[in-house]
């Protein structure tokens, strides 16, 4: 009765895409935060020292880019693993 139902390839791709979309939003927000810190300092709206504006700003930007790259790589891997094996594709096209 406690049998797990296995996800279909379409469900796996949808799940991977949903997770990747959420992660991409987080990555974009990190880049936005870093850029906002730097732009606020350059426009004179921030009263902090240059180091306290540039260091965290660049750190957030780098973290956002790194997380975006990680998201892209994991999404590609998950989408590739969700594809049916090549043998099944060939059998269905021959019929």
Chimera marker file (.cmm) of the C-alpha trace (Angstrom):
<marker_set name="trace">
<marker id="1" x="0.000" y="0.000" z="0.000" r="1" g="1" b="0" radius="0.5"/>
<marker id="2" x="2.940" y="2.330" z="0.573" r="1" g="1" b="0" radius="0.5"/>
<marker id="3" x="4.060" y="1.995" z="-3.006" r="1" g="1" b="0" radius="0.5"/>
<marker id="4" x="5.801" y="5.092" z="-4.345" r="1" g="1" b="0" radius="0.5"/>
<marker id="5" x="4.650" y="6.262" z="-7.716" r="1" g="1" b="0" radius="0.5"/>
<marker id="6" x="7.497" y="7.038" z="-10.052" r="1" g="1" b="0" radius="0.5"/>
<marker id="7" x="7.514" y="10.424" z="-11.766" r="1" g="1" b="0" radius="0.5"/>
<marker id="8" x="7.065" y="10.543" z="-15.499" r="1" g="1" b="0" radius="0.5"/>
<marker id="9" x="9.715" y="12.327" z="-17.600" r="1" g="1" b="0" radius="0.5"/>
<marker id="10" x="7.340" y="15.261" z="-18.100" r="1" g="1" b="0" radius="0.5"/>
<marker id="11" x="6.818" y="15.587" z="-14.341" r="1" g="1" b="0" radius="0.5"/>
<marker id="12" x="10.575" y="15.442" z="-13.747" r="1" g="1" b="0" radius="0.5"/>
<marker id="13" x="11.188" y="18.174" z="-16.333" r="1" g="1" b="0" radius="0.5"/>
<marker id="14" x="8.425" y="20.341" z="-14.861" r="1" g="1" b="0" radius="0.5"/>
<marker id="15" x="9.794" y="19.900" z="-11.339" r="1" g="1" b="0" radius="0.5"/>
<marker id="16" x="13.343" y="20.716" z="-12.492" r="1" g="1" b="0" radius="0.5"/>
<marker id="17" x="12.109" y="23.799" z="-14.344" r="1" g="1" b="0" radius="0.5"/>
<marker id="18" x="10.131" y="25.038" z="-11.336" r="1" g="1" b="0" radius="0.5"/>
<marker id="19" x="13.126" y="24.637" z="-9.029" r="1" g="1" b="0" radius="0.5"/>
<marker id="20" x="15.439" y="26.299" z="-11.559" r="1" g="1" b="0" radius="0.5"/>
<marker id="21" x="13.046" y="29.226" z="-11.953" r="1" g="1" b="0" radius="0.5"/>
<marker id="22" x="12.942" y="29.853" z="-8.213" r="1" g="1" b="0" radius="0.5"/>
<marker id="23" x="16.726" y="29.587" z="-7.974" r="1" g="1" b="0" radius="0.5"/>
<marker id="24" x="17.146" y="31.972" z="-10.931" r="1" g="1" b="0" radius="0.5"/>
<marker id="25" x="14.975" y="34.536" z="-9.171" r="1" g="1" b="0" radius="0.5"/>
<marker id="26" x="17.171" y="34.236" z="-6.068" r="1" g="1" b="0" radius="0.5"/>
<marker id="27" x="20.333" y="34.595" z="-8.185" r="1" g="1" b="0" radius="0.5"/>
<marker id="28" x="18.953" y="37.666" z="-9.934" r="1" g="1" b="0" radius="0.5"/>
<marker id="29" x="18.017" y="39.201" z="-6.580" r="1" g="1" b="0" radius="0.5"/>
<marker id="30" x="21.542" y="38.680" z="-5.264" r="1" g="1" b="0" radius="0.5"/>
<marker id="31" x="22.961" y="40.444" z="-8.319" r="1" g="1" b="0" radius="0.5"/>
<marker id="32" x="20.413" y="43.245" z="-7.856" r="1" g="1" b="0" radius="0.5"/>
<marker id="33" x="21.370" y="43.682" z="-4.182" r="1" g="1" b="0" radius="0.5"/>
<marker id="34" x="25.057" y="43.871" z="-5.020" r="1" g="1" b="0" radius="0.5"/>
<marker id="35" x="24.477" y="46.332" z="-7.820" r="1" g="1" b="0" radius="0.5"/>
<marker id="36" x="22.213" y="48.407" z="-5.621" r="1" g="1" b="0" radius="0.5"/>
<marker id="37" x="24.898" y="48.693" z="-2.935" r="1" g="1" b="0" radius="0.5"/>
<marker id="38" x="27.462" y="49.893" z="-5.454" r="1" g="1" b="0" radius="0.5"/>
<marker id="39" x="25.129" y="52.253" z="-7.335" r="1" g="1" b="0" radius="0.5"/>
<marker id="40" x="23.889" y="53.841" z="-4.104" r="1" g="1" b="0" radius="0.5"/>
<marker id="41" x="27.479" y="54.514" z="-3.079" r="1" g="1" b="0" radius="0.5"/>
<marker id="42" x="28.391" y="55.955" z="-6.491" r="1" g="1" b="0" radius="0.5"/>
<marker id="43" x="25.365" y="58.274" z="-6.437" r="1" g="1" b="0" radius="0.5"/>
<marker id="44" x="26.247" y="59.496" z="-2.947" r="1" g="1" b="0" radius="0.5"/>
<marker id="45" x="23.124" y="58.093" z="-1.266" r="1" g="1" b="0" radius="0.5"/>
<marker id="46" x="25.162" y="55.866" z="1.012" r="1" g="1" b="0" radius="0.5"/>
<marker id="47" x="27.233" y="57.227" z="3.847" r="1" g="1" b="0" radius="0.5"/>
<marker id="48" x="29.484" y="54.191" z="4.176" r="1" g="1" b="0" radius="0.5"/>
<marker id="49" x="33.148" y="53.909" z="3.279" r="1" g="1" b="0" radius="0.5"/>
<marker id="50" x="34.102" y="52.758" z="-0.222" r="1" g="1" b="0" radius="0.5"/>
<marker id="51" x="35.234" y="49.381" z="1.094" r="1" g="1" b="0" radius="0.5"/>
<marker id="52" x="31.901" y="48.764" z="2.812" r="1" g="1" b="0" radius="0.5"/>
<marker id="53" x="30.079" y="49.536" z="-0.428" r="1" g="1" b="0" radius="0.5"/>
<marker id="54" x="32.276" y="47.759" z="-2.959" r="1" g="1" b="0" radius="0.5"/>
<marker id="55" x="33.253" y="44.608" z="-1.040" r="1" g="1" b="0" radius="0.5"/>
<marker id="56" x="29.741" y="43.402" z="-0.152" r="1" g="1" b="0" radius="0.5"/>
<marker id="57" x="28.414" y="44.634" z="-3.494" r="1" g="1" b="0" radius="0.5"/>
<marker id="58" x="30.934" y="42.626" z="-5.467" r="1" g="1" b="0" radius="0.5"/>
<marker id="59" x="30.457" y="39.674" z="-3.129" r="1" g="1" b="0" radius="0.5"/>
<marker id="60" x="26.691" y="39.663" z="-3.724" r="1" g="1" b="0" radius="0.5"/>
<marker id="61" x="27.192" y="39.988" z="-7.480" r="1" g="1" b="0" radius="0.5"/>
<marker id="62" x="29.702" y="37.129" z="-7.528" r="1" g="1" b="0" radius="0.5"/>
<marker id="63" x="27.420" y="34.984" z="-5.367" r="1" g="1" b="0" radius="0.5"/>
<marker id="64" x="24.470" y="35.693" z="-7.665" r="1" g="1" b="0" radius="0.5"/>
<marker id="65" x="26.453" y="34.817" z="-10.781" r="1" g="1" b="0" radius="0.5"/>
<marker id="66" x="27.824" y="31.665" z="-9.150" r="1" g="1" b="0" radius="0.5"/>
<marker id="67" x="24.391" y="30.582" z="-7.957" r="1" g="1" b="0" radius="0.5"/>
<marker id="68" x="22.969" y="31.291" z="-11.399" r="1" g="1" b="0" radius="0.5"/>
<marker id="69" x="25.636" y="29.109" z="-12.996" r="1" g="1" b="0" radius="0.5"/>
<marker id="70" x="24.976" y="26.342" z="-10.469" r="1" g="1" b="0" radius="0.5"/>
<marker id="71" x="21.256" y="26.612" z="-11.210" r="1" g="1" b="0" radius="0.5"/>
<marker id="72" x="21.819" y="26.335" z="-14.956" r="1" g="1" b="0" radius="0.5"/>
<marker id="73" x="24.101" y="23.317" z="-14.591" r="1" g="1" b="0" radius="0.5"/>
<marker id="74" x="21.742" y="21.446" z="-12.246" r="1" g="1" b="0" radius="0.5"/>
<marker id="75" x="18.734" y="22.265" z="-14.436" r="1" g="1" b="0" radius="0.5"/>
<marker id="76" x="20.489" y="20.899" z="-17.525" r="1" g="1" b="0" radius="0.5"/>
<marker id="77" x="21.489" y="17.732" z="-15.662" r="1" g="1" b="0" radius="0.5"/>
<marker id="78" x="17.979" y="17.211" z="-14.301" r="1" g="1" b="0" radius="0.5"/>
<marker id="79" x="16.394" y="17.823" z="-17.692" r="1" g="1" b="0" radius="0.5"/>
<marker id="80" x="18.803" y="15.390" z="-19.347" r="1" g="1" b="0" radius="0.5"/>
<marker id="81" x="18.087" y="12.701" z="-16.755" r="1" g="1" b="0" radius="0.5"/>
<marker id="82" x="14.359" y="13.183" z="-17.301" r="1" g="1" b="0" radius="0.5"/>
<marker id="83" x="14.667" y="12.288" z="-20.980" r="1" g="1" b="0" radius="0.5"/>
<marker id="84" x="13.636" y="8.735" z="-21.845" r="1" g="1" b="0" radius="0.5"/>
<marker id="85" x="16.490" y="6.430" z="-22.866" r="1" g="1" b="0" radius="0.5"/>
<marker id="86" x="17.510" y="6.578" z="-26.523" r="1" g="1" b="0" radius="0.5"/>
<marker id="87" x="16.517" y="2.940" z="-27.094" r="1" g="1" b="0" radius="0.5"/>
<marker id="88" x="12.877" y="3.643" z="-26.213" r="1" g="1" b="0" radius="0.5"/>
<marker id="89" x="12.809" y="6.643" z="-28.546" r="1" g="1" b="0" radius="0.5"/>
<marker id="90" x="14.106" y="4.601" z="-31.458" r="1" g="1" b="0" radius="0.5"/>
<marker id="91" x="11.601" y="1.809" z="-30.852" r="1" g="1" b="0" radius="0.5"/>
<marker id="92" x="8.650" y="4.204" z="-30.814" r="1" g="1" b="0" radius="0.5"/>
<marker id="93" x="9.746" y="5.937" z="-34.046" r="1" g="1" b="0" radius="0.5"/>
<marker id="94" x="10.159" y="2.655" z="-35.944" r="1" g="1" b="0" radius="0.5"/>
<marker id="95" x="6.543" y="1.622" z="-35.405" r="1" g="1" b="0" radius="0.5"/>
<link id1="1" id2="2" r="1" g="1" b="0" radius="0.2"/>
<link id1="2" id2="3" r="1" g="1" b="0" radius="0.2"/>
<link id1="3" id2="4" r="1" g="1" b="0" radius="0.2"/>
<link id1="4" id2="5" r="1" g="1" b="0" radius="0.2"/>
<link id1="5" id2="6" r="1" g="1" b="0" radius="0.2"/>
<link id1="6" id2="7" r="1" g="1" b="0" radius="0.2"/>
<link id1="7" id2="8" r="1" g="1" b="0" radius="0.2"/>
<link id1="8" id2="9" r="1" g="1" b="0" radius="0.2"/>
<link id1="9" id2="10" r="1" g="1" b="0" radius="0.2"/>
<link id1="10" id2="11" r="1" g="1" b="0" radius="0.2"/>
<link id1="11" id2="12" r="1" g="1" b="0" radius="0.2"/>
<link id1="12" id2="13" r="1" g="1" b="0" radius="0.2"/>
<link id1="13" id2="14" r="1" g="1" b="0" radius="0.2"/>
<link id1="14" id2="15" r="1" g="1" b="0" radius="0.2"/>
<link id1="15" id2="16" r="1" g="1" b="0" radius="0.2"/>
<link id1="16" id2="17" r="1" g="1" b="0" radius="0.2"/>
<link id1="17" id2="18" r="1" g="1" b="0" radius="0.2"/>
<link id1="18" id2="19" r="1" g="1" b="0" radius="0.2"/>
<link id1="19" id2="20" r="1" g="1" b="0" radius="0.2"/>
<link id1="20" id2="21" r="1" g="1" b="0" radius="0.2"/>
<link id1="21" id2="22" r="1" g="1" b="0" radius="0.2"/>
<link id1="22" id2="23" r="1" g="1" b="0" radius="0.2"/>
<link id1="23" id2="24" r="1" g="1" b="0" radius="0.2"/>
<link id1="24" id2="25" r="1" g="1" b="0" radius="0.2"/>
<link id1="25" id2="26" r="1" g="1" b="0" radius="0.2"/>
<link id1="26" id2="27" r="1" g="1" b="0" radius="0.2"/>
<link id1="27" id2="28" r="1" g="1" b="0" radius="0.2"/>
<link id1="28" id2="29" r="1" g="1" b="0" radius="0.2"/>
<link id1="29" id2="30" r="1" g="1" b="0" radius="0.2"/>
<link id1="30" id2="31" r="1" g="1" b="0" radius="0.2"/>
<link id1="31" id2="32" r="1" g="1" b="0" radius="0.2"/>
<link id1="32" id2="33" r="1" g="1" b="0" radius="0.2"/>
<link id1="33" id2="34" r="1" g="1" b="0" radius="0.2"/>
<link id1="34" id2="35" r="1" g="1" b="0" radius="0.2"/>
<link id1="35" id2="36" r="1" g="1" b="0" radius="0.2"/>
<link id1="36" id2="37" r="1" g="1" b="0" radius="0.2"/>
<link id1="37" id2="38" r="1" g="1" b="0" radius="0.2"/>
<link id1="38" id2="39" r="1" g="1" b="0" radius="0.2"/>
<link id1="39" id2="40" r="1" g="1" b="0" radius="0.2"/>
<link id1="40" id2="41" r="1" g="1" b="0" radius="0.2"/>
<link id1="41" id2="42" r="1" g="1" b="0" radius="0.2"/>
<link id1="42" id2="43" r="1" g="1" b="0" radius="0.2"/>
<link id1="43" id2="44" r="1" g="1" b="0" radius="0.2"/>
<link id1="44" id2="45" r="1" g="1" b="0" radius="0.2"/>
<link id1="45" id2="46" r="1" g="1" b="0" radius="0.2"/>
<link id1="46" id2="47" r="1" g="1" b="0" radius="0.2"/>
<link id1="47" id2="48" r="1" g="1" b="0" radius="0.2"/>
<link id1="48" id2="49" r="1" g="1" b="0" radius="0.2"/>
<link id1="49" id2="50" r="1" g="1" b="0" radius="0.2"/>
<link id1="50" id2="51" r="1" g="1" b="0" radius="0.2"/>
<link id1="51" id2="52" r="1" g="1" b="0" radius="0.2"/>
<link id1="52" id2="53" r="1" g="1" b="0" radius="0.2"/>
<link id1="53" id2="54" r="1" g="1" b="0" radius="0.2"/>
<link id1="54" id2="55" r="1" g="1" b="0" radius="0.2"/>
<link id1="55" id2="56" r="1" g="1" b="0" radius="0.2"/>
<link id1="56" id2="57" r="1" g="1" b="0" radius="0.2"/>
<link id1="57" id2="58" r="1" g="1" b="0" radius="0.2"/>
<link id1="58" id2="59" r="1" g="1" b="0" radius="0.2"/>
<link id1="59" id2="60" r="1" g="1" b="0" radius="0.2"/>
<link id1="60" id2="61" r="1" g="1" b="0" radius="0.2"/>
<link id1="61" id2="62" r="1" g="1" b="0" radius="0.2"/>
<link id1="62" id2="63" r="1" g="1" b="0" radius="0.2"/>
<link id1="63" id2="64" r="1" g="1" b="0" radius="0.2"/>
<link id1="64" id2="65" r="1" g="1" b="0" radius="0.2"/>
<link id1="65" id2="66" r="1" g="1" b="0" radius="0.2"/>
<link id1="66" id2="67" r="1" g="1" b="0" radius="0.2"/>
<link id1="67" id2="68" r="1" g="1" b="0" radius="0.2"/>
<link id1="68" id2="69" r="1" g="1" b="0" radius="0.2"/>
<link id1="69" id2="70" r="1" g="1" b="0" radius="0.2"/>
<link id1="70" id2="71" r="1" g="1" b="0" radius="0.2"/>
<link id1="71" id2="72" r="1" g="1" b="0" radius="0.2"/>
<link id1="72" id2="73" r="1" g="1" b="0" radius="0.2"/>
<link id1="73" id2="74" r="1" g="1" b="0" radius="0.2"/>
<link id1="74" id2="75" r="1" g="1" b="0" radius="0.2"/>
<link id1="75" id2="76" r="1" g="1" b="0" radius="0.2"/>
<link id1="76" id2="77" r="1" g="1" b="0" radius="0.2"/>
<link id1="77" id2="78" r="1" g="1" b="0" radius="0.2"/>
<link id1="78" id2="79" r="1" g="1" b="0" radius="0.2"/>
<link id1="79" id2="80" r="1" g="1" b="0" radius="0.2"/>
<link id1="80" id2="81" r="1" g="1" b="0" radius="0.2"/>
<link id1="81" id2="82" r="1" g="1" b="0" radius="0.2"/>
<link id1="82" id2="83" r="1" g="1" b="0" radius="0.2"/>
<link id1="83" id2="84" r="1" g="1" b="0" radius="0.2"/>
<link id1="84" id2="85" r="1" g="1" b="0" radius="0.2"/>
<link id1="85" id2="86" r="1" g="1" b="0" radius="0.2"/>
<link id1="86" id2="87" r="1" g="1" b="0" radius="0.2"/>
<link id1="87" id2="88" r="1" g="1" b="0" radius="0.2"/>
<link id1="88" id2="89" r="1" g="1" b="0" radius="0.2"/>
<link id1="89" id2="90" r="1" g="1" b="0" radius="0.2"/>
<link id1="90" id2="91" r="1" g="1" b="0" radius="0.2"/>
<link id1="91" id2="92" r="1" g="1" b="0" radius="0.2"/>
<link id1="92" id2="93" r="1" g="1" b="0" radius="0.2"/>
<link id1="93" id2="94" r="1" g="1" b="0" radius="0.2"/>
<link id1="94" id2="95" r="1" g="1" b="0" radius="0.2"/>
</marker_set>
